[in-house]
Amino acid sequence: MQNNMRYAGALLLALLPNLAAAEALPSLDARFETSQCAVPCQKPVKREWLMLREANQVELRDFNAKHSDLWQWQGGTLDYVYLMHDAKRAIDYTSIDLRLLGIGASEDKWQALAQLVKTSELASLQKKPGQPYEKMATEIYQGKLNGVDTEITWIPALQIPLQVEYRYPKHHVTVKLMERYQGKPPVERTTSQVLQAYQHVDFVDIGDMEHDKQAVAWLAEAKGAPGVHVHRHDHDEPHDHQHQH
Amino acid sequence: MKKATMKVSALAVMMALCGQAMAEDANTWYQDGQEALAAAKKLYPNNRKAKNVILFVGDGMGVSTVTAARILEGQLQGRDGERNKLAFEKLPYLALSKTYSANQQTSDSAPTMTAMVTGVKTNDGVISVDQRVLNGDKDNSKVQAAKLATILELAEQNGRATGVVSTARITHATPAATYAHTSARDWESDNNVPADADVKDIASQLIDNFGAGAIGDGIEVVLGGGRSRFLPNTVDDPENAGRKGDRRDGRNLAQEYVNKFGGKFVWNQAQFDAINPANTNRLLGLFERSHMQYEHDRPNDTGKEPSLADMTGKAIDILQKNPKGFFLMVEAGRIDHGHHANNAYRALTDTIALSDAVKKALEKVDLNDTLVIVTADHSHTMTIGGYPERGNPILGKVTVDGQLTKATDGNPYTTISYANGKGYYPNVPGEDVYGFPARSGRIEDMTNVDTSDPDFHQEVTVPLDSETHAAEEVEIFAGGPKAHLFQGVQEQHYIFHVMKDAFGF
């Protein structure tokens, strides 16, 4: 009964793409693979990662990684927590902190994180029917996004792509749903109880911690936390486009 | 929409003023000097004892921050920014404060505020204990042996009402130094104290250090952020659905404040507005789980929260009911955070909010019996450079005769920049650049970048994870009894000694 209602809701969302984001996303625990490869492709670089999604929260975690990104969308506000699971530490970012780091904290950003593509992007592409996935209908969207040839195989019932392929002139990026977990996911979901057990630090307080040897020691392990470590690299380096994991 | 319109309007005013010939001539300046001289000659030392002392602290409000905020406030109001005066710049006396700590050339808020409220310099990271204690010492007996009496505690012992107001967490270093004694500024709730340490957390000290068997009768007014440090992890946060308190010891310190001291507890603007000072003797207001919002972002807060000026005004209304007088500390705690993020816009608008709070206080007290001090704990590395013409938007690019001034790399540059920090992201502002790290150095070409955007962060020279504090002196503005004692270049701990002398303790 509950599933039927969920699917009915998802169908409604698919019919009303502009309202989709305002409705609750179906829960989803899944493993994805992101691969990048130069054209012509000889040695793709692949990375597997997990998405643990609830209506207003999505946790993204590289497979076997000891940290994850937790995004929470509530009341039109996007908050972010960088989680260090072994150390049981968390760095909390407000939407203002994110904006000051140049990270969008809008609904678009939430959609890009939780659905991998924005509703507005789907609406801008040509749609045709696709092959069913686990007895669920799929849709194929084709066209250009930001000038890049794009093909998305979308699962309306799950509000997630089965596959997204961006064909840049010199390289291709593909994000593929590898496995959907119907039971227990391979890692523990970060619930509010888990969050409660972690030591939390506000990102904005880190500026006052650089003289604190203990803080410096554990912050050194927060290698993926936005704004915590400054590294130089070529800003022309390709990245995952919508998948900003 | 409204916010965007206001921003555009303010920018339009700033642009209209840019390059506009001011209606000034030699006589203007001469008369201005004569009037200042006449005002100075009318000054006389007020040697009376102070009934009340109010200490305002702009966290990280260095001299250049005051200058830039002064100009920004004037420009936002469509007036001459350079000749504008913030409310506290109208106080008659001024000194400079040397902010180094016992073990730091450039210090943090813990030892600097300790110096101001205890009269003794100490080490980095420790709060209201002397320099025998090192940051993170876990032995409480060592902390207890090194405790320093604070001006707030002396006021309590002498029957004065007391208050602590901050836009930061009320357990953050600056407000905490007035009422707590600890070896680690980060031990704000029991959840933050290591298992092998027996030092009491900061939040619990706000309750336990006062009242029966301890000092005075409890702090009358406590307003700020940091609610999670006061609530147990079994209690739902009233504002943020799904979140709970941080405390693991089961104590609900907000409820304890109500029970032990007979106070009222509020957590949002509506509840705060409903508080009638006439029938309220004690008030605890904790408006955010963590820090309160920057002034720029305050209108968008979920639960809504009062401004620093609102909190200051209501605090004074309550504290003034004590016929013996009061001590109040008011901190603009987020100037520091704006600077750490290299975001001059929020640092400056929070400085203007501090000015508004001082203005509110000056409307409510009499400088004949109230010593008002406005200072900072330390500076930041923000600087104002180039040769922008008079009236140039302070958050804008350097222009002369309406033309962008170019650096030797051929690109324009902003008047405000930082010596260090996170730097900028390509294609700032507003571009979603997650995954692209910040860089120091020049923005390739900022000709078409709106550098007055609230989210713009200025260029930096040295790349660091976070912009740092700076070591030069900060200002001490003062008016009222014994304010004339603020003159020359003084050590930061001198502030305590003047306050204590003014009170006559």
Chai-1 contact restraints between the chains, C-beta under 6 A:
chainA,res_idxA,chainB,res_idxB,connection_type,confidence,min_distance_angstrom,max_distance_angstrom,comment,restraint_id
A,G75,B,T302,contact,1.0,0.0,6.0,A-B,restraint_1
A,I96,B,D297,contact,1.0,0.0,6.0,A-B,restraint_2
A,R99,B,D455,contact,1.0,0.0,6.0,A-B,restraint_3
A,L100,B,A341,contact,1.0,0.0,6.0,A-B,restraint_4
A,L100,B,N343,contact,1.0,0.0,6.0,A-B,restraint_5
A,G102,B,Y425,contact,1.0,0.0,6.0,A-B,restraint_6
A,G102,B,V433,contact,1.0,0.0,6.0,A-B,restraint_7
A,I103,B,Y434,contact,1.0,0.0,6.0,A-B,restraint_8
A,G104,B,D432,contact,1.0,0.0,6.0,A-B,restraint_9
A,S192,B,G242,contact,1.0,0.0,6.0,A-B,restraint_10
A,Q196,B,N233,contact,1.0,0.0,6.0,A-B,restraint_11
A,D202,B,S290,contact,1.0,0.0,6.0,A-B,restraint_12
A,V204,B,H337,contact,1.0,0.0,6.0,A-B,restraint_13
A,I206,B,S466,contact,1.0,0.0,6.0,A-B,restraint_14
A,G207,B,H340,contact,1.0,0.0,6.0,A-B,restraint_15
A,G207,B,S466,contact,1.0,0.0,6.0,A-B,restraint_16
A,D208,B,D108,contact,1.0,0.0,6.0,A-B,restraint_17
A,H211,B,D124,contact,1.0,0.0,6.0,A-B,restraint_18
A,V228,B,D465,contact,1.0,0.0,6.0,A-B,restraint_19
A,V230,B,P437,contact,1.0,0.0,6.0,A-B,restraint_20
A,V230,B,A438,contact,1.0,0.0,6.0,A-B,restraint_21
A,V230,B,P463,contact,1.0,0.0,6.0,A-B,restraint_22
A,V230,B,D465,contact,1.0,0.0,6.0,A-B,restraint_23
A,H231,B,P437,contact,1.0,0.0,6.0,A-B,restraint_24
A,H235,B,P426,contact,1.0,0.0,6.0,A-B,restraint_25
A,H235,B,F436,contact,1.0,0.0,6.0,A-B,restraint_26
A,H239,B,G435,contact,1.0,0.0,6.0,A-B,restraint_27
A,Q244,B,Y434,contact,1.0,0.0,6.0,A-B,restraint_28
